[in-house]
Amino acid sequence: MHLAEPHRAGFVATNRTRLRVWEWGEPGDPVVLLLHGGWDHGRMWDGLAPDLAALGFHVVAPDARGHGDSGRLSLSGAFWPMFLLDVAGIVDHFGGRPVRVVGHSFGGGVTLAFTSAFPELVERAVNIDGLGPPPEMMLVQDHAAMAAQWLADADRLATEPQREYPSPAEMARKRKEINTRLPLEWCEHLVEHGTRRGPAGGWVWKSDPNFRLGSPGPFTEETLLASYRVISRPVLVLTGREADQWSFLTAADRDRRLDAIAGAEHQAVDGAGHYVHVEQPDAVVAHVARFFG
């Protein structure tokens, strides 16, 4: 597998942190933001970004806060609003005009939330298998107990050393076990750009372990659907037809969320699971090119 290097790389200072950004295409062309999934980084888009740049777009793929080379997460617990404000800061840095946004998984959720919260900054949005977790994962019976557990987990992560691996090859094999449909070559690529040496001499992921804490506050399907219902920009949702352990939603749950987004277009892609843009990149480029015009 050969993936071309980004044309440029730099940092954007915003919201009291620095965000790594990877760029393809010509500055001045219409901007497309690519938002990666949880625990990944901007180089996840190395396969798709050059093809979008060749269509005449200035493609920008940031490492989200707490991922890759970007700044770490605050333990305030307000992770979700900060992700949205970070995207707004990146849009402002690259001209402040409405942009096209493509997001995968967690990045797909950020894409829809950002489109809902900042419609004036979005022209069109593409969500790749990122319509949110199943309803049962968002049910909370005891909010006080949930908050207490969040604080206990935060204390533990503050003192617990990050897991180190003996080699990048071992990390790639582990990633392959977790994402069974993701080709090993892609696992190796993600490891190459998403790891660093640990204090004990092994290898650690660059991702901030605090990302696993999530938000200590309530997050329900009702609040998710309410956010979707106020989206006023065109939205394309791409999902894979193949079963995948990381595609959590039932067809009924998926359709209920699609129905909440006025005018949303849904395309199911043959031969793909959760990583639609990796498994079937040509199909994704064709759908995005048509949708973006």
N, C-alpha and C positions, 0 to 999 in steps of 0.2 A: 504494500500500500504506500503510495506517495502522495503527500499532502503539501501543497505549496505554502510557504511561510506568508504571514500577513505582510502587507505592503508597508505598514507603519505600526509602531507600538508606542504608547506613552501613558501618562497618568492625567486624570481629571481631579482637581481638588474641589470638593463640594461637601457640604453638610459635615464639616469638621473631620473629614477623612480623605484618603486618596483612593481613587478607583482606577485600576488598570484597564486600559482600553486597547483593543486590537482593531486595526483598520484595513479595509480593502477598498479599492476604487479611488476615484478622484474627489478631493474636497470641492465642494460646490455642486456636486450632483445631489439629487434627492437622497436624504438620509434614511437608511434602514437600520434599526436597532435589532440585534439578536440577543435574546436573554436566555441563558442556559438553565439547566435544571439544578436541583439541589445537589450539593457535594461535587458538582462539576466546575467548569471554568470556561472562559471565553474561547479557548482553543477547541472546545467541543464543536465549534462551527467551521473548522478548517476545511471541511468537505463542501459545505453549502455556500459559504461566504464568497469564494471566488466566482462561482457561477452567478450569484446575484450581482456582484460587482460588474461582471461582463454584460449584464443587462442595462448598465448605465446608472447604478446606484452607488452611493458612498456608504459602505457597510461598516457598522461599528458594533463590535461584540465586547461588552465589558465583562470583567470578572466581578460578580456581585460582591457586595460587602460581606466579609467573612469567608471569601472563596478566592482561590488563586493568589495573585499578587496584591489584591486590594486590602484595605484596612480591615481590622478585626471588628467583631460585633461588640456593641455595648451591652452590658448586663442589665440595662433598664427594662428589658423585656419587650420594648416597643420595636421589635424587629420589622414587622410588616410595614408600618408607616415609613420607616427609614428606607426600606427597599424602594418604595414608591417615590419618596423624595429624592433618592439617589438617581433614579431614572430621569426625573424632572431636571435635576442638575446636569445630567449628561446632555439632555435635549438643549438646555440653555447654552451649554458649552459649545455645541455644534450648530449654533445659529438661532435657536429658539423658535424655529418654524415647526409646524406640524410634521411629524415623522411617521413612517410606517414601522410597525413593530412586529417581530416574530418571536414567540417564546415557546420553549419546550418544558413540559412537566411543571415543576415549581415555577420556572420562568414563564410558562403559559398562564399560570395563575396570576403572577405579577403583571403580565401583559393585560389581562382582562381588568384587574383591579386598577391599574394605571389608566386604562382607557375610560373606566367608569369615573375615576376621581379627577382626571385631567383631560377631558375631551378636547379642549382647545389645543392640546399638544399632540394629538394623534390624528392621522389621516385615515389609516386602515390598520387592522390588527389581525394577526394570524396566531391561532392557538394550536400547538401540536401536543395532543394528548395531555392537556393540563387543565381539565375542568374541575379539579379539586378532589379531595378524598371522598370516600363513600359516606353516606349520612351517619352510619353507626360509629365511624371514627370521630365524629364531632359531637357525640352525645356526652354530656357531663352531668352526672348525678349530684356531685358534691363539689361546688366551686371552691369552697374553703380548703378542702382536702387537696384539690388540684393545685391551688396556689402554694400550699405548704410543701407539696412534692416538688414543685418547680424550684422553690428556694433551696430545698435539700439537694436537688440535682445540681443546681448552680454552685453550691458550696463544694460539692464533690468534684465537679469539673475544674474548679479553681485550684484544687490541690493535687488532682490526679494527673500523673504524667501521661502525655499523649502516647498512644501505642506506636511502637517502632517495629518496622519490618526488616528482615535481613537483607533484602534486595528489591530493586524495582520489579524484577521478574516475578517475585512472590506476590507483590502487590497487584500486578496485572492478572495473575492467576486467581487471586482472591476476588478481584473485580469481576472477572468472568464468571465466577461461581454465583455472584450476586445478580449480575445481569446476563442471564444465560443466552439471550438472543444477540447481545452485543458482540461483534467479532473480536477475537483476541487481539488483532492488530489495532483496533480502536482502543481496547483496554490499555495496551502498551502506549499508545499515543497520549491518552489521558494521564497515565502515570508519568510519562516523560515531562509533561508540562505542569503537572499538578502536585509534585512532591518536592521535598527538600531533605537535607540531612537533619537528623534529630540530635539532641544533646548527648545521647549515649552512643552515637556513631552509626545508628541504623538509618532507616528512611521513614519519614512521616508524610502524611497528606498535608498540603498547605491549608486545607479547609479548617476553619475555626470549629473546634469541638462543641462550642456553645450553640452552634446552629441546631443541634439536636434538641435543645431546650424548647424551641418553639415559643409561642406566646403564652403567658400565664393567664390571660383573660379568656372570656368565652368566645368561641367561634363556631357558629352553627350553620346548618344549611339555610336557615331562614335569612341570616345576614348575608350569606353568599348569594342567594337568589335575589335579594334586595339590591345588592351591588350590580348584578347582571342586568336587572330590569331597567336601570337608568343608563345603560350603555347606548350611545347615540351614534356611534361610528360603525362602518361596515366591518363585520367580523367573519373570518373564515376559520373553521375548526377542522383539523386533520386528525384522524385516528387510524390505527392499523386494524386490519381485519383478523390478524392472527392473535391467538391467546398469548398472554404475557403476564408473568406474575407481578409486573409493575403497572399494569393497566387495571385499576381497581374497580371501576364503575360497572354496574350492570347496564344493560341497554336501556332499561326504564329510567335509571338514575341519570344516565347521559342525556336521554331525550328530554327529561324534565328540565335540565339545566340549559340545554340548547333552546328550548321553548321560551326560557326567560330572557334570552338575548334577541331583541327584536330584529328580524331579518337575517339572522345568522345563517351562513351557508355551511353545511357539513359535508365533508368528503371522506369516505372510508377508503383507505389505500390497501390494495392487495399486497400480500407478501411482506407485511410489516407488523411489528408489535408496538411496544412503547416508544422505541427510538426510530420513529418513522423516517426522519431526515437522514439517519445513518443507513438504515436498511434499504430504503427506496429513495435515494436522493434525486434521481431524475424526475420521478413523479412529483416530489415535493416542489422542485424548482418549477416544473410546468404549472402546477396549481398556483404557486405564489406569483409567478410571472403574469399569468392571466388575471389573477385577482388584483394585483398591483397596477395592471395596465401598462 
